[in-house]
């Protein structure tokens, strides 16, 4: 039996939830973090361009980021792709 939730396969919902819990445990997901900015870039249809914005500070671009921060950015972008939700500009 396949359970549909808002037009999605219920099992897929649980897979996303499990992935979400794992990513939350491995990454700083606070607003402005590399992970947060990566997921936001996907949501707003922006091409991936690693950056983050520490609390009320200027933006930090890829050249100033550590390898771990760049990886967290791309993890956020990949998470956005897995969830598949994007801003509807209409």
C-alpha angles and dihedrals in degrees: 000000000000117000115210118209115186089336094311132110107262092222089056089054090056092046090053091047091052091047089047092054091048093049091047089054093050102039141049100245098180120131110284095018119131091255092049093049092049093053091045092051090055092046093052094046094249122148114249111272111158115236140124138197118223115214108303092337135118118279117273113218129208095268089062096041127098121239089254092053092050089049090050090051092053090045088056091048091048090048089054090051091050093051090043099206117141136174114268105222093191 
